Amino acid sequence: MRLDLLAALNAERAARRACVVVTELESGAQRLVGLDRVDADPLAGPIREALAARRSRLVGEGAKRAFLAVELPPPRMLVIGAVHISQALAPMARLTGFDLTIIDPRTAFATPERFGDVRVIAEWPEVALPAYGLDPFTALVALTHDPKVDEPALVAALKAGCFYVGALGSRRTHAKRGERLQAAGLSPDVIGRIHAPIGIDIGAASPAEIAVAVLAEVIRALRSGAAHAEGVAA
Amino acid sequence: MDVTESDVLAAAERWRREGRGVALATVLETWGSAPRPVGSRLVIDADGNFLGSVSGGCVEGAVVGEAADVIASGTPRTLEFGVADETAWKVGLSCGGKIAVFVERVD
């Protein structure tokens, strides 16, 4: 790989843009294909498929054999609510490779004493989200239980095409939440993307166990690939 | 914490800019049970320092050895490891899987 191509690839990753590195295996020729250049590429079709599936792959035969390396931005997790579940979730999410941030406007919760070196932003989601920049490679986990805090973030995450959107709350709480979101103009299909009650069903009882259930559900969404690929192929 | 793909690619660029000889290994294909998915990467320098992984530690040693040749010659090569292969038997993909790894120099 040429150093300039490698530098361009690292720049794309830093800017959180998906791209594909095409390597023609026989000649060794390589090119970086950004999302804006997919249509003009000779391998446009296979590249689009690989991006949609979020999977690197070999294509073609013989002299035309090429490797399509799908380069996706590193996954992030944005947690709304500096609550007990978040305290347990933060170290586990980091361990599994997520770049984690917590937002909670309630300054009594969002303290360094409770979260150490975890990035905690003591602001309302409406204030903090524009700078944070939600994208399809981000999971949004809403845990405050407070509609005023959770719901603006849920709406923003659904609009941004986050690969996972989950919200704490019972079925009844979520049904009411759904009514409010629908009244706010979201379609039932879009609202249906919210994972609620949050987390896979392992009978979690403590905050730490709920954190395990949530993290498992986020990882499943990340690894099941094509679940929500519009943001990648756009 | 896991070494991420970003860490590996950033190290490849940084090491090369420091003037080191650098090779990048990428998993091209897997068959059966394989510990790391297609696209996983390992960066290696001329002294055999490496970061990242292409298997669960089973074939990294062999890839690092081949990388030295690739850094010297500049010619990329594709390595295959699997249970049917004499060498692979030695380095041991005990999971019973098979993988192909592309090794190229960073120029």
Interface residues (C-beta under 8 A of the other chain):
Chain A: M1 R2 L3 L6 A7 L9 N10 R13 T23 L25 G28 R55 S56 R57 L58 F67 A69 V70 E71 P74 R94 L95 T96 G97
Chain B: M1 D2 T4 E5 S6 L9 A10 A12 E13 R16 R17 L24 T26 L28 E29 P37 V38 G39 P76 T78 F102 E104 R105 V106 D107
